[in-house]
Amino acid sequence: MKRILFLLLAVSLSACAALPAVENAPEPARVIQPTPTVAFTPIPTFTVIPPTDAPTEVIPTLAPPTELPAGPASEIRFAANGTYVDVTDSIPTGASKTYSVNAMQGQVMSVSVLPQVSDGNWGYIPMQIKGADGTVLCPTIDNPQCMFWRGMLPASQNYFVTLAPDIDISQFVMRVAINPLNMGFQYFDFKSQTGLSLTYPDTFAPALPVLGNYKTEPVLTLQLIESELYEKTNLSEVYLMFSSSTDSKVVSTCTEPNQNGGGGPENPAGEEVVNGLTFVHTTTEGAGAGNYYQQEIFRTVYNNACNEVIFYIHYTNVGNYTPGTVTEFNRDAVMQNLEAVLSMVKVQ
């Protein structure tokens, strides 16, 4: 595998904080203000990265969804010059909640939800995203399970996000990010306790770790939420997990393969040098019941700490679907997104 290339994407520090209301849009019941920190989740503190140039994106194809119940909308307002907000809330069984956010045609918006159920475990919340003009962004025929969405907005108007779980959700964090016009991406910065930092674009959102070959529990888990990479493909989920430990036993064997991990034995794949840090690279694969799991694992010792970055890719057997309905996912594009984040790991 050749050396990781630096990510050439873009971000802006400014966005329209309060855009004109759309005529005949539902009246909001309350206003949601930005949540600076969330105690129950591993969501870090974020810092927006300065802009460069941004690629253009294509407006997604829309299709009629399965309607979710909707109540009075709570208006989401960004802070001055803000480009994202983390909303903390809860939903009881059988209920739903709707949130409204105003944005302009051509802006890129992403929505993701990190929920916690009443017994302390974690669940999923299906969502519906719908414009005031009736245009449905998700779920669609191409994205029937709308657990997250990212794409370019087709019109300047209010957009309504409805969440309707089938179990008690004791608390959840919903991230809504809207990039400024003509900016395809915005970046967030994460700093570890052991002296390393990484930067990631809004094509990723904070999530909870899945079972992987990490030697210590991840301190940051990011899910790839670029909708077009999943639509009409056999791709199920993609994560990037970052772990860091100063435990002497972990550090002493840091760069050795973890043969007892959740993904099976690891195979050596050489070394990768990223911003002066030398990572030992291993891989592992697993399969079961038509599901395939691949991990690309990178480990390095820095500042007396063992640091791991793991790419986790889960996909299904394309032969299990009706012919012509699903295609093989674009692995090169998925890897490009993951490698771009790895390329931004550096010493603080």
N, C-alpha and C positions, 0 to 999 in steps of 0.2 A: 504494500500500500504506500503510495507516495505521500510526501509530506503534506500536512493539512494546509490548505490555502486560507488566507484571511478572508473574512466575510466582507463583501463590498455591497452593503445595503445602506438604508438611510433612515433618518429619524428627524423629527423637528421638535423643538421645545414648546411650540405653541399650537393651540387648537382653538376652535371656536367654543368658548365656554357656554355661551347662551345664544342659541340661534333662534330666528323668528319662529313662533308657533305656527303650526299648520291649521288652517281654518277647518272647523268641524271636528277637530281631534277631541277625544274624550278628555274631560277635565280631570287633572290629577288629584288623588286623594291626599297625598302627602309628598314631601320632598325628601329624596335620599341625598345626603351629603357624603363626601368622600370619607372612607374609613382608613385612618392612618396605619393602624396595626390591628392584627387579629390574633388573639392569644392561642386559640386552639389549633391553629394550622401551622405548617412549616413555611408559610409565606414570608419571605424576607422583606427587608426595606429596599425600595427600588429607587434608582436614580436614573433619570433620562440621559442618554448619551447624545452629544452634539451631532447635527445632521451632516450628510454629504449629499450624494445624488440618490434618487430612488427609481427603481424600475416601474413600469406601468403594469397594471393588472387587468384582467378581463372580468366584466360583469357576469356573475353566475347565471346559469339557466334556471328559471324558477318554475315550480309546478305546484298544483293544489295540494295542501297538506291534510292530515287528519286534525280536525279542529280540537283544541284544548279549551276547557272552560276558562273564562276570563272574568275577573272582577274589576273594580275601580283601579286605575293605574296609579302607581307611585312614581313621581317624576324623579329621574336621576339628573343631577346637575354636577358638572365638573367644576373643580376649583379654577380660579383665574389662571389662564394659560395651561390648564391641566389637559392631559391626553388620555387618562384612564382613571377608573375608580374601582375600589373593591367594596362591594355592598355586603354587609352582614345581616342575616335575617333568619327566620325559621318558618316552617309550614307544617301544620297538623295534618293527620291522615284525612283524605277526602277533600282537602281544600286546595286552592291554587292561588297564586299571586302573579300580578302583572305589573311590569315596570315600563315606563316610557322614557325614551331618550331622543332628543332632536339632533339631526345631523344632515349634512348636505350631500347632494348627488356627487358621486365620485370619491367620497371619503371611504377609506377602508375601516371597517368595524370588525371587532372580534368579541365574542361572548363565550365565557366558560364558567362552569359551576363546580365548586368543591364542597360536597355535602357531608354532614355527619348525622347519623340516625340516633334515635333516643337511647339505644343500648350502648352507645359509644363506638360502634363500628361505622363503616363508611358505605354509602350507597350511591345511587345515580338518580339524577332528576332529568327526565325528558323535558325539552323546552319547545316552544314555538316562537318564532320571530316573524312579526308581521308589520307591514307598513300601514300608515293611516289610509292609504289608497286601496288597501286590500291585498297588495302584493305580499306573497309569502316567501320568505327567504329559507326557512326550514321549519318543519321537516318537508322534504321533497321526495320525488321518486328516486332521485340520485342520492339522497341523504335521508333515508326513512327513520333512522335512529338519531335524532338530533340531540346529542349530548354536548356539543359545542358547535360554533359556527364562526367562520372568518371569510370575508369577501368584500367586494366593492358595492357600495350602496347605489341603487338604481335611481333614486329621486331624493329631493330635499323635502323632508317631512319628519313627523314623529314616527318612531319605530317602537313597537310594543313587544316586550319579552314576557311570555307567560310560562311559569313553572308549575307543573302539576304532578307531584310525586304520588306513588301509590302506597307509601309508608310514611310514618312520622319522620320528619326531618327536624331534629332538635336545633340544628344550626347549620348554616351554609354560608359560603363566601362566593359571590358572583362577581367575576371580573368583566367589566365592560371597557374596552379600549377603542378609541376612535382616533385615527391618525389625521393630521392636518391634510388639507387638500394638496394633491400632487406629491404626497409622501406615502410610499408604499409600505413603509415599516417604521416602527419605533423600537428603541432598544431599552433594556433594563439591565442594571448592574447588580450582581450579588457578590458579597465579600464573606469569605469563610473566616472562622476563628483561628485558622492556622496559617494565614498569610497569603492565601491564593484568592483570586477573584475570577469571575467569568461574566461575560456579557451575552445576553440572548435577545432575539427579536420577538415581536408580538405574535409570531407564528407558533410560539410556545407559550404555555400557561402553567402556573404552579399546580401540582397534583400530588397525590400520595404514592409512595413507592410500591412497585409490584415485586413479586418474588424474583430476585436476581442473584447473581454470583458475587455480590458485594461482600466484603469482609467485615464491614461495619455499617450500621443503619444509615441510609442516605440523609444528609442534612438539607438537600435540595433535590426535588423531583420535578421535572418539566415534561408536560405532554405536548407532542406536536399536534397543533389544532388547525393546520392548513387544510381546509375542507376539500379542496379540489384533489388532493393526493389520495383521499379515501373514496370519493364518489365513483360508483360503478366499478370498484376494484375489490380484490380479496384482502386488502389491508385492514386489520382490525384495530391495532393500537401501536403507538410509537412513543417511547419515553427516553429521556436522558436523565440519569441519576448521578449525583455528585456526593461522594462520601469523604469524610476526613476524620482521622483518629490519631491521637497521640499515645494510645495504649502501646506499651513497649513490645508486647507479644505480637501485636498486629504490625507494628513498624518493622520488627526484625524479619518478618516473612512477607513484607508488603508486595514485592514484585514477583513473588512466586505464584504459580497458578493456584486457584482455589478449587480443589478437586471435590469439595463437599458442598458446593454452592447449589442454589435452587435451579440452575440450568444444566447441570451435568458437568463432566470433565472439561477442562479448558485445553485448548491447543495453542502452542506458541505461534505468534504472527510477527515477530520482530520488534523493532523499537520505533517510536515516533518522537521527534523533537518539536516541541511547541513553545515558542517564545523563550527558548533557552532551557526549558524543562524537558528531561528525557523520560518518556513514558514507555514502560514495557507493555506490549500489546498482545493480548490473547483473545481467542474466540471460543464460543460454545454454541451448540445447536441442540434443540430438543423437538420432539413431535409426539402427538397423541390425538386420536379421534379427529383426524382431519385438520388439526391445528399445528402450526410450526412456530418455533420460537428461536430467534437468533440474538446473540449478544456479542457486541464488540467491546472489549474491556481494556482500559488504559490505567496503569498504576505508576505512581512516582512517589519518592520520599522527598519531602521538602520541609525544612524547619522542624525536623524531628517529628514529622507527622506523615502518615500514610494517606495519600490522596488517590481516589478512584473516580474515573468517569466511565459510565457504562451506557452504551447504546442498546436499547431493548426494542426489538421489532417482533410483533406478533401478527401472523397472517394465516389465512385458511387455504385449503386446497381448492383451486379454481374449478376443478373438475366436479366438485360437489354442487355446483350451481347449474341452473337451466342454461344450456348453451346460448351464447350471445348476450347474456345479461350482465356478466361480470368478466373483467379482464385482469391480467396480472398487474399488480401495482408497480409503479415506477421506482424501483429500488435505488437507482442512481440519484433521483431527485430527493428521496428520503435521506439517503446517506449525505448528500450535499448539505441538507439542512442541519443534520447532526454534526457533521464535521466542521461546519461554520461556527458552531458554538464551542466545540473543542478548541478550535483555532484561537479563540479569544480567552482561554485560560492563561493567566499570567500572575506574576508576583505582584502583590499590591504595592 
